[in-house]
Amino acid sequence: MAKKVLIIGTGLGALSTALRLTTQGYTDITMVEKYHQPGGRLNRIESDGFTFDMGPSFFSMSYEFKELFDSCKMENPLVYQKLEPLYRVNFANGKTFNIYTDLDKLAAEFEAIEPNFKAKVEKYLLDAKNVFHDTEGIIVKQNFSSKAHYLLQLTRVPIKHLPHVFKSMWTELENSFESNEVKVIFSLVAFFLGATPFDTPAVYKLLTYTELQHDGYWSVKGGMYRIVEVIYEELIKRGVKFQFNTEINGCVEEGKKVVAFTDTKGNKYDADVFVVNADAASFRGRILNRKKYNEERLSQNGMDSCAIYRIPWC
Ligand SMILES: Cc1cc2nc3c(=O)[nH]c(=O)nc-3n(C[C@H](O)[C@H](O)[C@H](O)COP(=O)(O)OP(=O)(O)OC[C@H]3O[C@@H](n4cnc5c(N)ncnc54)[C@H](O)[C@@H]3O)c2cc1C
């Protein structure tokens, strides 16, 4: 395949996209990255002989890595470790709770503060499970190319979940538990979305199901940065070219079509296919100069988080 590909960024999204493109036969791929090494938010610092993961400390849905490596015909050299307890929450008042996936052990943690915890959490998780499985295929894993497509898919979600879209995660927790600590702990998943439980729709309780019951949390032996290392090494073997310390800061358009990007040193990168791994809204505003994403709106609305919803017009 003769198509020339430029990928902007080397986060996990970009690295896995490059892996998929090489598998599909693309041979001319260049990746440009403003930082000095790959990984994006999944990164690493080394100091005084010690190594520290930056950003992610665990992941869920381990089967997604299997799917990636299998479909890209690559041995998976990573060794995963399942976490139990998942994590520990320390409150400023000195109270500490271990968060177990084993509901009996979890109930023992909250025995003194939440009467009838096990029955309550089972009810909460059953509802979260239904939300997850009723939306995973039609919403969570979909890439929406238009508003019409998004709305069409929404109509396929069972109507019983509609109230979850209109109430906040915190309201849902207030209706489900009495103890403030339990509510705070189950609301932590909202921060994964870069939001708070007060402005996150209750539908995201599905994340509590993914952590406590679905596939739990996993870490990687040798540190999370091993994920980046193994994919990066494979891409080098497959002939992908990397250019670090390179920040894209402009684009060249012909009519309404972007035909090239430029970096801060004045270099120009043309290609047949462009893949942008940078935060979606800020890239649209600052590099593609789309007025809808002006500085004022970007800073007011925290629009960078639109990237997580994978909604292109957002
Ligand atoms: C503190 C923290 C903790 C987290 N913990 C977890 C966790 O425990 N588990 C989990 O699953 N997730 C966690 N996450 C989220 C996870 O890190 C991200 O979802 C994931 O790494 C994002 O990958 P990405 O490829 O989408 O984007 P990014 O990693 O953001 O990659 C984007 C890349 O594009 C580059 N770039 C941007 N603009 C330009 C430009 N103009 N020119 C050139 N390069 C550019 C950036 O430098 C970056 O390398 C955490 C995130 C943070 C910040």
The ligand as a MOL file (V3000), in Angstrom:
LIG
                    3D

  0  0  0     0  0            999 V3000
M  V30 BEGIN CTAB
M  V30 COUNTS 53 58 0 0 0
M  V30 BEGIN ATOM
M  V30 1 C -2.5310 11.3300 36.2630 0
M  V30 2 C -3.2630 10.3710 35.3430 0
M  V30 3 C -3.6110 9.1090 35.8150 0
M  V30 4 C -4.2580 8.2030 34.9890 0
M  V30 5 N -4.5420 6.9600 35.4710 0
M  V30 6 C -5.0910 6.0450 34.6620 0
M  V30 7 C -5.2530 4.6950 35.0950 0
M  V30 8 O -4.8830 4.3140 36.2130 0
M  V30 9 N -5.8070 3.8020 34.2190 0
M  V30 10 C -6.1870 4.1830 32.9430 0
M  V30 11 O -6.6830 3.3210 32.1960 0
M  V30 12 N -6.0420 5.4450 32.5070 0
M  V30 13 C -5.4910 6.3710 33.3260 0
M  V30 14 N -5.2850 7.6470 32.8680 0
M  V30 15 C -5.7470 7.9900 31.5150 0
M  V30 16 C -4.7580 7.5030 30.4630 0
M  V30 17 O -3.4620 7.9180 30.7900 0
M  V30 18 C -5.1490 8.1290 29.1160 0
M  V30 19 O -6.5060 7.8520 28.8410 0
M  V30 20 C -4.3210 7.5950 27.9560 0
M  V30 21 O -2.9520 7.4980 28.2800 0
M  V30 22 C -4.5590 8.5400 26.7870 0
M  V30 23 O -3.8980 8.0710 25.6670 0
M  V30 24 P -4.0980 8.8140 24.2920 0
M  V30 25 O -3.2640 8.1070 23.2870 0
M  V30 26 O -5.5300 8.9580 23.9880 0
M  V30 27 O -3.5940 10.3130 24.5120 0
M  V30 28 P -2.2460 10.9030 25.1140 0
M  V30 29 O -1.5530 9.9360 25.9710 0
M  V30 30 O -2.5910 12.2350 25.6860 0
M  V30 31 O -1.3400 11.1270 23.8140 0
M  V30 32 C -1.3750 12.2900 23.0490 0
M  V30 33 C 0.0230 12.5340 22.5430 0
M  V30 34 O 0.0020 13.5560 21.5550 0
M  V30 35 C 1.1000 14.4170 21.7740 0
M  V30 36 N 0.7450 15.7110 21.1830 0
M  V30 37 C -0.3200 16.4820 21.5200 0
M  V30 38 N -0.3450 17.5870 20.7570 0
M  V30 39 C 0.7210 17.4980 19.9410 0
M  V30 40 C 1.2430 18.3590 18.9280 0
M  V30 41 N 0.6310 19.5160 18.6300 0
M  V30 42 N 2.3460 17.9750 18.2730 0
M  V30 43 C 2.9730 16.7980 18.5690 0
M  V30 44 N 2.5340 15.9540 19.5350 0
M  V30 45 C 1.4130 16.2980 20.2010 0
M  V30 46 C 1.2400 14.4670 23.2900 0
M  V30 47 O 2.5240 14.9080 23.6990 0
M  V30 48 C 0.9960 13.0020 23.6290 0
M  V30 49 O 2.1620 12.2250 23.5840 0
M  V30 50 C -4.6040 8.5760 33.6610 0
M  V30 51 C -4.2560 9.8330 33.1800 0
M  V30 52 C -3.5850 10.7080 34.0070 0
M  V30 53 C -3.1830 12.0740 33.4520 0
M  V30 END ATOM
M  V30 BEGIN BOND
M  V30 1 1 1 2
M  V30 2 1 2 3
M  V30 3 2 2 52
M  V30 4 2 3 4
M  V30 5 1 4 5
M  V30 6 1 4 50
M  V30 7 2 5 6
M  V30 8 1 6 7
M  V30 9 1 6 13
M  V30 10 2 7 8
M  V30 11 1 7 9
M  V30 12 1 9 10
M  V30 13 2 10 11
M  V30 14 1 10 12
M  V30 15 2 12 13
M  V30 16 1 13 14
M  V30 17 1 14 15
M  V30 18 1 14 50
M  V30 19 1 15 16
M  V30 20 1 16 17
M  V30 21 1 16 18
M  V30 22 1 18 19
M  V30 23 1 18 20
M  V30 24 1 20 21
M  V30 25 1 20 22
M  V30 26 1 22 23
M  V30 27 1 23 24
M  V30 28 2 24 25
M  V30 29 1 24 26
M  V30 30 1 24 27
M  V30 31 1 27 28
M  V30 32 2 28 29
M  V30 33 1 28 30
M  V30 34 1 28 31
M  V30 35 1 31 32
M  V30 36 1 32 33
M  V30 37 1 33 34
M  V30 38 1 33 48
M  V30 39 1 34 35
M  V30 40 1 35 36
M  V30 41 1 35 46
M  V30 42 1 36 37
M  V30 43 1 36 45
M  V30 44 2 37 38
M  V30 45 1 38 39
M  V30 46 1 39 40
M  V30 47 2 39 45
M  V30 48 1 40 41
M  V30 49 2 40 42
M  V30 50 1 42 43
M  V30 51 2 43 44
M  V30 52 1 44 45
M  V30 53 1 46 47
M  V30 54 1 46 48
M  V30 55 1 48 49
M  V30 56 2 50 51
M  V30 57 1 51 52
M  V30 58 1 52 53
M  V30 END BOND
M  V30 END CTAB
M  END
